[in-house]
Amino acid sequence: MRVLIVNTAERTGGAAIAANRLLQALNRNGVEARMLVRDRKTESPLVTSLSPSWRLKANFLWERGVIWLANGLSKSNLFQVDIANAGTDITRMEAFQWADVIHLHWVNQGFLSLNDLERIMASGKPVVITLHDQWYFTGICHYSGGCDKYRSQCNHCPMIKGVGVDLAKRVFERKRAIYAGRNLTFVGCSRWMADLARQGALTQGHTVTNVPNAIDTEVFKPTDKAAARHKFGLPVDQRLLLFGAQRITDERKGFSYLVEACEHISMHHPTLPAHLGVVVLGGDADTVKSALPLPVYTVNYLSNEADIAALYNAVDLFVTPSLQDNLPNTIVEAMACGTPCVGFNIGGIPEMINHKQDGYVADYCDSIDFAQGIAWCLDKSRYASLSQQARDTAIATYAEPVAAQRYHDIYRSLLP
């Protein structure tokens, strides 16, 4: 069985990391897999990329330009929607011809167009689509928020002003025509995403299931905390929280709620702040240091998985006040390292964190409950048990053989 994983990037972004980990998991567990990307980062022989061309940049700019014009020349939500009006035909590539199954992941921002998706699905090869967000079953948005038009027909998308042609309606109807009669299987990374997909008009008549993202639990595992802290120059005499995001200032990541939670801890947990600090990882980290009422230690973006695992081991708790999320890789990584997590009751997060067993699930947008969760998890009487349970949960749910076997079963069911 030969599987081609298709994703815009090889290593940049959550979907790329998840897709690349699945590539490794499949090949280590009896499935021959390759990966096709637009943006390549390594020289892995398992990865093929598009040939560099001015057209790749032009595709990206053309799509953004059309969205910008439709939004009344506003940059608002410019990257929250995709219309897939430009891309590259991959069906003639050797990697595509080689594969028995095509496994699509995140293919936006000028990588594959709607026409390209139609060519892929008209090829006759079974197509599996992993839902890292909602785009495959909405008109143009990646996360619909409170909008449920995708259940019947997207139109007049609230994320753009809608100057001129109704892009959401046009793309939605185009997807409906492309999917009709095709051999498609939609896979949510979380049960939450799969449930949303089942409600969508575009997925009707197709199989929808869910498979959690895979992780190498031999890379992400508990190690010596003191050594990990020394590696990053972090204090050994403090309890440390970790907050990370590709862009800290992205409102969807909920940094303001972490600020409020830390302020609450400072006022209402008098013994904790004296021994508590926050490690901030990601873009714009230095710009938010002054916002937190606790000591802040910034770490630049990390790309090496061993370094990422070391950082999770250096801290006591991973906090994710995200306001919208599917199945965050960060939670999986932290738990595999034996680091308990605190997050809001949103998206796939309550599927990942077992409340008061391996972490804490706070009421949505409730910074006080989030603060209570931090204090609860850091209680020394229960911390060791939480840490061990977090590791056990990660092995049972996200270890490579688990995800690889579930995908193997899906692929096998689609082949003659």
Contacts in CASP RR format, 6 or more apart in sequence:
PFRMAT RR
TARGET T0000
AUTHOR 0000-0000-0000
METHOD contacts of the structure
MODEL  1
MRVLIVNTAERTGGAAIAANRLLQALNRNGVEARMLVRDRKTESPLVTSL
SPSWRLKANFLWERGVIWLANGLSKSNLFQVDIANAGTDITRMEAFQWAD
VIHLHWVNQGFLSLNDLERIMASGKPVVITLHDQWYFTGICHYSGGCDKY
RSQCNHCPMIKGVGVDLAKRVFERKRAIYAGRNLTFVGCSRWMADLARQG
ALTQGHTVTNVPNAIDTEVFKPTDKAAARHKFGLPVDQRLLLFGAQRITD
ERKGFSYLVEACEHISMHHPTLPAHLGVVVLGGDADTVKSALPLPVYTVN
YLSNEADIAALYNAVDLFVTPSLQDNLPNTIVEAMACGTPCVGFNIGGIP
EMINHKQDGYVADYCDSIDFAQGIAWCLDKSRYASLSQQARDTAIATYAE
PVAAQRYHDIYRSLLP
1 31 0 8 1.000
1 32 0 8 1.000
1 100 0 8 1.000
1 101 0 8 1.000
1 408 0 8 1.000
1 411 0 8 1.000
1 412 0 8 1.000
1 415 0 8 1.000
2 32 0 8 1.000
2 33 0 8 1.000
2 34 0 8 1.000
2 98 0 8 1.000
2 99 0 8 1.000
2 100 0 8 1.000
2 101 0 8 1.000
3 26 0 8 1.000
3 31 0 8 1.000
3 32 0 8 1.000
3 33 0 8 1.000
3 34 0 8 1.000
3 99 0 8 1.000
3 100 0 8 1.000
3 101 0 8 1.000
3 102 0 8 1.000
3 103 0 8 1.000
3 411 0 8 1.000
4 33 0 8 1.000
4 34 0 8 1.000
4 35 0 8 1.000
4 36 0 8 1.000
4 95 0 8 1.000
4 96 0 8 1.000
4 98 0 8 1.000
4 99 0 8 1.000
4 101 0 8 1.000
4 102 0 8 1.000
4 103 0 8 1.000
5 19 0 8 1.000
5 22 0 8 1.000
5 23 0 8 1.000
5 33 0 8 1.000
5 34 0 8 1.000
5 35 0 8 1.000
5 36 0 8 1.000
5 103 0 8 1.000
5 105 0 8 1.000
6 35 0 8 1.000
6 36 0 8 1.000
6 37 0 8 1.000
6 90 0 8 1.000
6 102 0 8 1.000
6 103 0 8 1.000
6 104 0 8 1.000
6 105 0 8 1.000
6 107 0 8 1.000
6 112 0 8 1.000
7 15 0 8 1.000
7 16 0 8 1.000
7 19 0 8 1.000
7 20 0 8 1.000
7 35 0 8 1.000
7 36 0 8 1.000
7 37 0 8 1.000
7 105 0 8 1.000
7 106 0 8 1.000
7 107 0 8 1.000
8 15 0 8 1.000
8 16 0 8 1.000
8 37 0 8 1.000
8 38 0 8 1.000
8 39 0 8 1.000
8 106 0 8 1.000
8 107 0 8 1.000
8 108 0 8 1.000
8 109 0 8 1.000
8 110 0 8 1.000
8 111 0 8 1.000
9 15 0 8 1.000
9 16 0 8 1.000
9 37 0 8 1.000
9 38 0 8 1.000
9 39 0 8 1.000
9 41 0 8 1.000
9 106 0 8 1.000
10 16 0 8 1.000
10 20 0 8 1.000
10 35 0 8 1.000
10 37 0 8 1.000
10 39 0 8 1.000
10 40 0 8 1.000
10 41 0 8 1.000
10 42 0 8 1.000
10 44 0 8 1.000
10 47 0 8 1.000
10 49 0 8 1.000
11 17 0 8 1.000
11 20 0 8 1.000
11 41 0 8 1.000
11 42 0 8 1.000
11 303 0 8 1.000
12 39 0 8 1.000
12 41 0 8 1.000
13 246 0 8 1.000
14 132 0 8 1.000
14 246 0 8 1.000
14 329 0 8 1.000
15 105 0 8 1.000
15 106 0 8 1.000
15 132 0 8 1.000
15 133 0 8 1.000
16 37 0 8 1.000
16 105 0 8 1.000
16 106 0 8 1.000
17 329 0 8 1.000
18 105 0 8 1.000
18 130 0 8 1.000
18 132 0 8 1.000
18 189 0 8 1.000
18 213 0 8 1.000
18 214 0 8 1.000
18 329 0 8 1.000
19 35 0 8 1.000
19 105 0 8 1.000
19 106 0 8 1.000
19 130 0 8 1.000
20 35 0 8 1.000
21 213 0 8 1.000
21 214 0 8 1.000
21 215 0 8 1.000
21 216 0 8 1.000
21 400 0 8 1.000
22 33 0 8 1.000
22 213 0 8 1.000
22 214 0 8 1.000
22 403 0 8 1.000
22 404 0 8 1.000
22 407 0 8 1.000
23 33 0 8 1.000
23 34 0 8 1.000
23 35 0 8 1.000
23 46 0 8 1.000
23 47 0 8 1.000
24 214 0 8 1.000
24 216 0 8 1.000
24 400 0 8 1.000
25 214 0 8 1.000
25 216 0 8 1.000
25 400 0 8 1.000
25 401 0 8 1.000
25 403 0 8 1.000
25 404 0 8 1.000
26 32 0 8 1.000
26 33 0 8 1.000
26 404 0 8 1.000
26 407 0 8 1.000
26 408 0 8 1.000
27 33 0 8 1.000
27 46 0 8 1.000
28 400 0 8 1.000
28 404 0 8 1.000
29 400 0 8 1.000
29 401 0 8 1.000
29 404 0 8 1.000
29 405 0 8 1.000
29 408 0 8 1.000
30 404 0 8 1.000
30 408 0 8 1.000
31 404 0 8 1.000
31 407 0 8 1.000
31 408 0 8 1.000
31 411 0 8 1.000
33 46 0 8 1.000
34 46 0 8 1.000
34 47 0 8 1.000
34 48 0 8 1.000
34 95 0 8 1.000
34 98 0 8 1.000
34 99 0 8 1.000
35 44 0 8 1.000
35 46 0 8 1.000
35 47 0 8 1.000
35 48 0 8 1.000
36 47 0 8 1.000
36 48 0 8 1.000
36 49 0 8 1.000
36 90 0 8 1.000
36 93 0 8 1.000
36 95 0 8 1.000
36 96 0 8 1.000
37 47 0 8 1.000
37 48 0 8 1.000
37 49 0 8 1.000
37 50 0 8 1.000
38 49 0 8 1.000
38 50 0 8 1.000
38 56 0 8 1.000
38 88 0 8 1.000
38 110 0 8 1.000
38 111 0 8 1.000
39 49 0 8 1.000
40 47 0 8 1.000
40 49 0 8 1.000
41 303 0 8 1.000
48 93 0 8 1.000
48 94 0 8 1.000
48 95 0 8 1.000
50 56 0 8 1.000
50 88 0 8 1.000
50 90 0 8 1.000
55 88 0 8 1.000
56 88 0 8 1.000
56 110 0 8 1.000
58 86 0 8 1.000
59 86 0 8 1.000
59 87 0 8 1.000
59 88 0 8 1.000
59 110 0 8 1.000
59 111 0 8 1.000
59 113 0 8 1.000
60 86 0 8 1.000
60 109 0 8 1.000
60 110 0 8 1.000
62 85 0 8 1.000
62 86 0 8 1.000
63 82 0 8 1.000
63 83 0 8 1.000
63 84 0 8 1.000
63 85 0 8 1.000
63 86 0 8 1.000
63 109 0 8 1.000
63 110 0 8 1.000
64 78 0 8 1.000
66 83 0 8 1.000
66 85 0 8 1.000
66 167 0 8 1.000
67 78 0 8 1.000
67 81 0 8 1.000
67 83 0 8 1.000
67 160 0 8 1.000
67 167 0 8 1.000
68 74 0 8 1.000
68 75 0 8 1.000
68 78 0 8 1.000
69 163 0 8 1.000
70 160 0 8 1.000
70 161 0 8 1.000
70 162 0 8 1.000
70 163 0 8 1.000
70 164 0 8 1.000
70 165 0 8 1.000
70 167 0 8 1.000
71 77 0 8 1.000
71 78 0 8 1.000
71 160 0 8 1.000
71 161 0 8 1.000
71 162 0 8 1.000
71 163 0 8 1.000
72 161 0 8 1.000
72 162 0 8 1.000
72 163 0 8 1.000
74 161 0 8 1.000
77 159 0 8 1.000
77 160 0 8 1.000
79 109 0 8 1.000
80 141 0 8 1.000
80 142 0 8 1.000
80 143 0 8 1.000
80 159 0 8 1.000
81 140 0 8 1.000
81 141 0 8 1.000
81 142 0 8 1.000
81 157 0 8 1.000
81 159 0 8 1.000
81 160 0 8 1.000
81 167 0 8 1.000
82 108 0 8 1.000
82 109 0 8 1.000
82 110 0 8 1.000
82 135 0 8 1.000
82 140 0 8 1.000
82 142 0 8 1.000
83 140 0 8 1.000
83 167 0 8 1.000
83 171 0 8 1.000
84 108 0 8 1.000
84 110 0 8 1.000
84 112 0 8 1.000
84 113 0 8 1.000
84 114 0 8 1.000
84 116 0 8 1.000
84 117 0 8 1.000
84 171 0 8 1.000
85 113 0 8 1.000
85 114 0 8 1.000
86 110 0 8 1.000
86 113 0 8 1.000
87 110 0 8 1.000
87 111 0 8 1.000
87 112 0 8 1.000
87 113 0 8 1.000
87 115 0 8 1.000
87 116 0 8 1.000
88 111 0 8 1.000
88 112 0 8 1.000
88 113 0 8 1.000
88 116 0 8 1.000
89 115 0 8 1.000
89 116 0 8 1.000
89 119 0 8 1.000
90 96 0 8 1.000
90 112 0 8 1.000
90 116 0 8 1.000
90 120 0 8 1.000
91 116 0 8 1.000
91 119 0 8 1.000
91 120 0 8 1.000
91 123 0 8 1.000
96 102 0 8 1.000
96 120 0 8 1.000
96 123 0 8 1.000
99 125 0 8 1.000
100 125 0 8 1.000
100 126 0 8 1.000
100 411 0 8 1.000
100 415 0 8 1.000
101 125 0 8 1.000
101 126 0 8 1.000
101 127 0 8 1.000
101 128 0 8 1.000
101 411 0 8 1.000
101 414 0 8 1.000
101 415 0 8 1.000
102 120 0 8 1.000
102 123 0 8 1.000
102 125 0 8 1.000
102 126 0 8 1.000
102 127 0 8 1.000
102 128 0 8 1.000
103 127 0 8 1.000
103 128 0 8 1.000
103 129 0 8 1.000
103 130 0 8 1.000
103 407 0 8 1.000
104 112 0 8 1.000
104 117 0 8 1.000
104 120 0 8 1.000
104 127 0 8 1.000
104 128 0 8 1.000
104 129 0 8 1.000
104 130 0 8 1.000
105 130 0 8 1.000
105 132 0 8 1.000
106 132 0 8 1.000
106 133 0 8 1.000
106 135 0 8 1.000
107 117 0 8 1.000
108 135 0 8 1.000
108 142 0 8 1.000
112 120 0 8 1.000
114 171 0 8 1.000
114 174 0 8 1.000
114 175 0 8 1.000
114 178 0 8 1.000
117 175 0 8 1.000
117 178 0 8 1.000
118 178 0 8 1.000
120 127 0 8 1.000
121 127 0 8 1.000
121 178 0 8 1.000
121 179 0 8 1.000
121 182 0 8 1.000
121 183 0 8 1.000
121 184 0 8 1.000
124 183 0 8 1.000
126 183 0 8 1.000
126 185 0 8 1.000
126 411 0 8 1.000
126 414 0 8 1.000
126 415 0 8 1.000
127 182 0 8 1.000
127 183 0 8 1.000
127 184 0 8 1.000
127 185 0 8 1.000
128 184 0 8 1.000
128 185 0 8 1.000
128 187 0 8 1.000
128 407 0 8 1.000
128 410 0 8 1.000
128 411 0 8 1.000
128 414 0 8 1.000
129 136 0 8 1.000
129 184 0 8 1.000
129 185 0 8 1.000
129 186 0 8 1.000
129 187 0 8 1.000
130 187 0 8 1.000
130 188 0 8 1.000
130 189 0 8 1.000
130 211 0 8 1.000
131 137 0 8 1.000
131 186 0 8 1.000
131 187 0 8 1.000
131 188 0 8 1.000
131 189 0 8 1.000
131 193 0 8 1.000
131 194 0 8 1.000
131 197 0 8 1.000
131 326 0 8 1.000
132 189 0 8 1.000
132 326 0 8 1.000
133 142 0 8 1.000
133 143 0 8 1.000
133 193 0 8 1.000
133 326 0 8 1.000
134 141 0 8 1.000
134 142 0 8 1.000
134 143 0 8 1.000
134 144 0 8 1.000
134 150 0 8 1.000
134 193 0 8 1.000
134 196 0 8 1.000
134 197 0 8 1.000
135 141 0 8 1.000
135 142 0 8 1.000
136 175 0 8 1.000
136 186 0 8 1.000
136 197 0 8 1.000
136 202 0 8 1.000
137 150 0 8 1.000
137 186 0 8 1.000
137 196 0 8 1.000
137 197 0 8 1.000
137 200 0 8 1.000
137 202 0 8 1.000
137 203 0 8 1.000
138 144 0 8 1.000
138 150 0 8 1.000
138 154 0 8 1.000
138 168 0 8 1.000
138 172 0 8 1.000
138 202 0 8 1.000
139 150 0 8 1.000
139 154 0 8 1.000
139 157 0 8 1.000
139 168 0 8 1.000
139 169 0 8 1.000
139 171 0 8 1.000
139 172 0 8 1.000
139 175 0 8 1.000
140 154 0 8 1.000
140 157 0 8 1.000
140 159 0 8 1.000
140 160 0 8 1.000
140 167 0 8 1.000
140 168 0 8 1.000
140 171 0 8 1.000
140 172 0 8 1.000
141 147 0 8 1.000
141 157 0 8 1.000
141 159 0 8 1.000
141 168 0 8 1.000
143 252 0 8 1.000
143 324 0 8 1.000
144 150 0 8 1.000
145 324 0 8 1.000
147 157 0 8 1.000
147 158 0 8 1.000
148 199 0 8 1.000
149 155 0 8 1.000
149 168 0 8 1.000
150 172 0 8 1.000
150 199 0 8 1.000
150 200 0 8 1.000
150 201 0 8 1.000
150 202 0 8 1.000
151 199 0 8 1.000
151 200 0 8 1.000
151 201 0 8 1.000
152 201 0 8 1.000
153 169 0 8 1.000
153 172 0 8 1.000
153 173 0 8 1.000
153 201 0 8 1.000
154 168 0 8 1.000
154 169 0 8 1.000
154 171 0 8 1.000
154 172 0 8 1.000
155 166 0 8 1.000
155 168 0 8 1.000
155 169 0 8 1.000
155 172 0 8 1.000
156 162 0 8 1.000
156 166 0 8 1.000
156 168 0 8 1.000
156 169 0 8 1.000
157 167 0 8 1.000
157 168 0 8 1.000
160 167 0 8 1.000
160 168 0 8 1.000
172 202 0 8 1.000
175 202 0 8 1.000
176 201 0 8 1.000
176 202 0 8 1.000
179 202 0 8 1.000
179 203 0 8 1.000
179 206 0 8 1.000
182 206 0 8 1.000
183 414 0 8 1.000
184 206 0 8 1.000
184 207 0 8 1.000
185 206 0 8 1.000
185 207 0 8 1.000
185 208 0 8 1.000
185 209 0 8 1.000
185 410 0 8 1.000
185 414 0 8 1.000
186 194 0 8 1.000
186 197 0 8 1.000
186 203 0 8 1.000
186 206 0 8 1.000
186 207 0 8 1.000
186 208 0 8 1.000
186 209 0 8 1.000
187 194 0 8 1.000
187 208 0 8 1.000
187 209 0 8 1.000
187 210 0 8 1.000
187 211 0 8 1.000
187 407 0 8 1.000
187 410 0 8 1.000
188 194 0 8 1.000
188 197 0 8 1.000
188 208 0 8 1.000
188 209 0 8 1.000
188 210 0 8 1.000
188 211 0 8 1.000
188 326 0 8 1.000
188 327 0 8 1.000
189 210 0 8 1.000
189 211 0 8 1.000
189 212 0 8 1.000
189 213 0 8 1.000
189 326 0 8 1.000
189 327 0 8 1.000
190 210 0 8 1.000
190 212 0 8 1.000
190 326 0 8 1.000
190 327 0 8 1.000
190 347 0 8 1.000
190 348 0 8 1.000
190 351 0 8 1.000
190 352 0 8 1.000
191 210 0 8 1.000
191 348 0 8 1.000
191 351 0 8 1.000
192 326 0 8 1.000
192 347 0 8 1.000
192 348 0 8 1.000
192 351 0 8 1.000
193 210 0 8 1.000
193 326 0 8 1.000
193 327 0 8 1.000
193 347 0 8 1.000
193 348 0 8 1.000
194 208 0 8 1.000
194 209 0 8 1.000
194 210 0 8 1.000
197 203 0 8 1.000
197 208 0 8 1.000
198 208 0 8 1.000
209 410 0 8 1.000
211 403 0 8 1.000
211 406 0 8 1.000
211 407 0 8 1.000
211 410 0 8 1.000
212 327 0 8 1.000
212 332 0 8 1.000
212 397 0 8 1.000
212 398 0 8 1.000
212 402 0 8 1.000
212 403 0 8 1.000
213 327 0 8 1.000
213 329 0 8 1.000
213 332 0 8 1.000
213 398 0 8 1.000
213 403 0 8 1.000
214 398 0 8 1.000
214 399 0 8 1.000
214 400 0 8 1.000
214 402 0 8 1.000
214 403 0 8 1.000
214 404 0 8 1.000
215 329 0 8 1.000
215 332 0 8 1.000
215 333 0 8 1.000
215 336 0 8 1.000
215 394 0 8 1.000
215 398 0 8 1.000
215 399 0 8 1.000
215 400 0 8 1.000
216 305 0 8 1.000
216 400 0 8 1.000
217 336 0 8 1.000
217 394 0 8 1.000
217 395 0 8 1.000
217 398 0 8 1.000
217 399 0 8 1.000
217 400 0 8 1.000
219 305 0 8 1.000
219 306 0 8 1.000
219 309 0 8 1.000
220 305 0 8 1.000
220 308 0 8 1.000
220 309 0 8 1.000
220 312 0 8 1.000
220 332 0 8 1.000
220 333 0 8 1.000
220 336 0 8 1.000
220 337 0 8 1.000
220 394 0 8 1.000
221 309 0 8 1.000
221 336 0 8 1.000
221 337 0 8 1.000
221 391 0 8 1.000
222 313 0 8 1.000
222 337 0 8 1.000
222 338 0 8 1.000
222 387 0 8 1.000
222 391 0 8 1.000
223 309 0 8 1.000
223 310 0 8 1.000
223 313 0 8 1.000
223 337 0 8 1.000
224 313 0 8 1.000
225 313 0 8 1.000
225 314 0 8 1.000
226 236 0 8 1.000
228 310 0 8 1.000
228 311 0 8 1.000
228 313 0 8 1.000
228 314 0 8 1.000
229 235 0 8 1.000
229 236 0 8 1.000
229 240 0 8 1.000
229 314 0 8 1.000
230 236 0 8 1.000
231 310 0 8 1.000
231 314 0 8 1.000
232 279 0 8 1.000
232 297 0 8 1.000
232 299 0 8 1.000
232 310 0 8 1.000
232 311 0 8 1.000
232 314 0 8 1.000
233 297 0 8 1.000
234 240 0 8 1.000
234 279 0 8 1.000
234 297 0 8 1.000
234 314 0 8 1.000
234 315 0 8 1.000
235 295 0 8 1.000
235 297 0 8 1.000
237 275 0 8 1.000
238 275 0 8 1.000
238 276 0 8 1.000
238 277 0 8 1.000
238 295 0 8 1.000
239 272 0 8 1.000
239 275 0 8 1.000
239 276 0 8 1.000
239 277 0 8 1.000
239 316 0 8 1.000
239 317 0 8 1.000
239 378 0 8 1.000
240 276 0 8 1.000
240 277 0 8 1.000
240 278 0 8 1.000
240 279 0 8 1.000
240 297 0 8 1.000
240 314 0 8 1.000
240 315 0 8 1.000
240 316 0 8 1.000
240 317 0 8 1.000
241 276 0 8 1.000
241 277 0 8 1.000
241 278 0 8 1.000
241 279 0 8 1.000
241 315 0 8 1.000
241 316 0 8 1.000
241 317 0 8 1.000
241 318 0 8 1.000
241 319 0 8 1.000
241 374 0 8 1.000
242 278 0 8 1.000
242 279 0 8 1.000
242 281 0 8 1.000
242 311 0 8 1.000
242 312 0 8 1.000
242 315 0 8 1.000
242 317 0 8 1.000
242 318 0 8 1.000
242 319 0 8 1.000
242 334 0 8 1.000
242 339 0 8 1.000
243 255 0 8 1.000
243 258 0 8 1.000
243 278 0 8 1.000
243 279 0 8 1.000
243 280 0 8 1.000
243 281 0 8 1.000
243 318 0 8 1.000
243 319 0 8 1.000
243 320 0 8 1.000
243 321 0 8 1.000
244 253 0 8 1.000
244 280 0 8 1.000
244 281 0 8 1.000
244 282 0 8 1.000
244 285 0 8 1.000
244 320 0 8 1.000
244 330 0 8 1.000
245 253 0 8 1.000
245 255 0 8 1.000
245 281 0 8 1.000
245 282 0 8 1.000
245 283 0 8 1.000
246 282 0 8 1.000
246 283 0 8 1.000
246 301 0 8 1.000
247 253 0 8 1.000
247 282 0 8 1.000
247 283 0 8 1.000
247 284 0 8 1.000
248 255 0 8 1.000
248 280 0 8 1.000
248 282 0 8 1.000
248 283 0 8 1.000
248 284 0 8 1.000
248 285 0 8 1.000
248 287 0 8 1.000
248 288 0 8 1.000
249 255 0 8 1.000
249 284 0 8 1.000
249 287 0 8 1.000
249 288 0 8 1.000
251 323 0 8 1.000
252 322 0 8 1.000
252 323 0 8 1.000
252 324 0 8 1.000
252 325 0 8 1.000
253 321 0 8 1.000
253 322 0 8 1.000
253 323 0 8 1.000
254 321 0 8 1.000
254 322 0 8 1.000
254 323 0 8 1.000
255 288 0 8 1.000
255 291 0 8 1.000
255 321 0 8 1.000
257 321 0 8 1.000
257 323 0 8 1.000
257 344 0 8 1.000
257 365 0 8 1.000
257 367 0 8 1.000
257 370 0 8 1.000
258 278 0 8 1.000
258 292 0 8 1.000
258 319 0 8 1.000
258 321 0 8 1.000
258 367 0 8 1.000
258 370 0 8 1.000
259 291 0 8 1.000
259 292 0 8 1.000
259 293 0 8 1.000
260 367 0 8 1.000
260 368 0 8 1.000
260 370 0 8 1.000
260 371 0 8 1.000
261 319 0 8 1.000
261 321 0 8 1.000
261 367 0 8 1.000
261 368 0 8 1.000
261 370 0 8 1.000
261 371 0 8 1.000
261 374 0 8 1.000
262 278 0 8 1.000
262 292 0 8 1.000
262 293 0 8 1.000
262 294 0 8 1.000
262 371 0 8 1.000
263 293 0 8 1.000
264 367 0 8 1.000
264 368 0 8 1.000
264 371 0 8 1.000
265 272 0 8 1.000
265 273 0 8 1.000
265 276 0 8 1.000
265 294 0 8 1.000
265 371 0 8 1.000
265 374 0 8 1.000
265 375 0 8 1.000
266 273 0 8 1.000
266 293 0 8 1.000
266 294 0 8 1.000
268 371 0 8 1.000
269 371 0 8 1.000
269 375 0 8 1.000
272 375 0 8 1.000
272 378 0 8 1.000
273 293 0 8 1.000
273 294 0 8 1.000
276 294 0 8 1.000
276 295 0 8 1.000
276 378 0 8 1.000
277 294 0 8 1.000
277 295 0 8 1.000
277 296 0 8 1.000
277 297 0 8 1.000
278 292 0 8 1.000
278 294 0 8 1.000
278 295 0 8 1.000
278 296 0 8 1.000
278 297 0 8 1.000
279 296 0 8 1.000
279 297 0 8 1.000
279 298 0 8 1.000
279 299 0 8 1.000
279 311 0 8 1.000
279 314 0 8 1.000
279 315 0 8 1.000
280 288 0 8 1.000
280 289 0 8 1.000
280 296 0 8 1.000
280 297 0 8 1.000
280 298 0 8 1.000
280 299 0 8 1.000
281 298 0 8 1.000
281 299 0 8 1.000
281 300 0 8 1.000
281 301 0 8 1.000
281 302 0 8 1.000
281 311 0 8 1.000
282 299 0 8 1.000
282 300 0 8 1.000
282 301 0 8 1.000
283 301 0 8 1.000
285 298 0 8 1.000
285 299 0 8 1.000
285 300 0 8 1.000
286 298 0 8 1.000
288 296 0 8 1.000
289 296 0 8 1.000
289 298 0 8 1.000
299 311 0 8 1.000
302 308 0 8 1.000
302 311 0 8 1.000
308 333 0 8 1.000
309 333 0 8 1.000
309 336 0 8 1.000
309 337 0 8 1.000
312 318 0 8 1.000
312 333 0 8 1.000
312 334 0 8 1.000
312 337 0 8 1.000
312 338 0 8 1.000
312 339 0 8 1.000
313 337 0 8 1.000
313 338 0 8 1.000
313 339 0 8 1.000
315 339 0 8 1.000
316 339 0 8 1.000
316 378 0 8 1.000
316 383 0 8 1.000
317 339 0 8 1.000
317 340 0 8 1.000
317 341 0 8 1.000
317 342 0 8 1.000
317 374 0 8 1.000
317 377 0 8 1.000
317 378 0 8 1.000
318 330 0 8 1.000
318 331 0 8 1.000
318 334 0 8 1.000
318 339 0 8 1.000
318 340 0 8 1.000
318 341 0 8 1.000
318 342 0 8 1.000
319 341 0 8 1.000
319 342 0 8 1.000
319 343 0 8 1.000
319 370 0 8 1.000
319 374 0 8 1.000
320 328 0 8 1.000
320 330 0 8 1.000
320 331 0 8 1.000
320 341 0 8 1.000
320 342 0 8 1.000
320 343 0 8 1.000
320 344 0 8 1.000
320 349 0 8 1.000
321 343 0 8 1.000
321 344 0 8 1.000
321 367 0 8 1.000
321 370 0 8 1.000
322 328 0 8 1.000
322 343 0 8 1.000
322 344 0 8 1.000
322 346 0 8 1.000
322 349 0 8 1.000
323 344 0 8 1.000
323 346 0 8 1.000
323 365 0 8 1.000
324 346 0 8 1.000
324 347 0 8 1.000
325 346 0 8 1.000
325 347 0 8 1.000
325 348 0 8 1.000
325 349 0 8 1.000
326 347 0 8 1.000
326 348 0 8 1.000
327 348 0 8 1.000
327 351 0 8 1.000
327 352 0 8 1.000
328 349 0 8 1.000
328 352 0 8 1.000
331 341 0 8 1.000
331 349 0 8 1.000
331 352 0 8 1.000
331 353 0 8 1.000
332 352 0 8 1.000
332 394 0 8 1.000
332 398 0 8 1.000
334 340 0 8 1.000
334 341 0 8 1.000
334 390 0 8 1.000
335 341 0 8 1.000
335 352 0 8 1.000
335 353 0 8 1.000
335 358 0 8 1.000
335 390 0 8 1.000
335 391 0 8 1.000
335 393 0 8 1.000
335 394 0 8 1.000
335 398 0 8 1.000
336 391 0 8 1.000
336 394 0 8 1.000
336 395 0 8 1.000
336 398 0 8 1.000
337 391 0 8 1.000
338 387 0 8 1.000
338 388 0 8 1.000
338 390 0 8 1.000
338 391 0 8 1.000
338 394 0 8 1.000
339 387 0 8 1.000
339 390 0 8 1.000
340 358 0 8 1.000
340 359 0 8 1.000
340 360 0 8 1.000
340 377 0 8 1.000
340 383 0 8 1.000
340 386 0 8 1.000
340 387 0 8 1.000
340 390 0 8 1.000
341 352 0 8 1.000
341 353 0 8 1.000
341 358 0 8 1.000
341 359 0 8 1.000
341 360 0 8 1.000
341 390 0 8 1.000
342 353 0 8 1.000
342 359 0 8 1.000
342 360 0 8 1.000
342 361 0 8 1.000
342 362 0 8 1.000
342 370 0 8 1.000
342 373 0 8 1.000
342 374 0 8 1.000
342 377 0 8 1.000
343 349 0 8 1.000
343 353 0 8 1.000
343 360 0 8 1.000
343 361 0 8 1.000
343 362 0 8 1.000
343 370 0 8 1.000
344 361 0 8 1.000
344 362 0 8 1.000
344 363 0 8 1.000
344 364 0 8 1.000
344 365 0 8 1.000
344 366 0 8 1.000
344 370 0 8 1.000
345 361 0 8 1.000
345 362 0 8 1.000
345 363 0 8 1.000
345 364 0 8 1.000
346 364 0 8 1.000
349 361 0 8 1.000
350 361 0 8 1.000
353 359 0 8 1.000
353 360 0 8 1.000
353 361 0 8 1.000
354 389 0 8 1.000
354 393 0 8 1.000
355 361 0 8 1.000
356 376 0 8 1.000
357 386 0 8 1.000
357 389 0 8 1.000
357 393 0 8 1.000
358 386 0 8 1.000
358 389 0 8 1.000
358 390 0 8 1.000
358 392 0 8 1.000
358 393 0 8 1.000
359 377 0 8 1.000
359 386 0 8 1.000
359 390 0 8 1.000
360 372 0 8 1.000
360 373 0 8 1.000
360 374 0 8 1.000
360 376 0 8 1.000
360 377 0 8 1.000
362 369 0 8 1.000
362 370 0 8 1.000
362 372 0 8 1.000
362 373 0 8 1.000
363 369 0 8 1.000
376 382 0 8 1.000
377 383 0 8 1.000
377 386 0 8 1.000
396 402 0 8 1.000
END
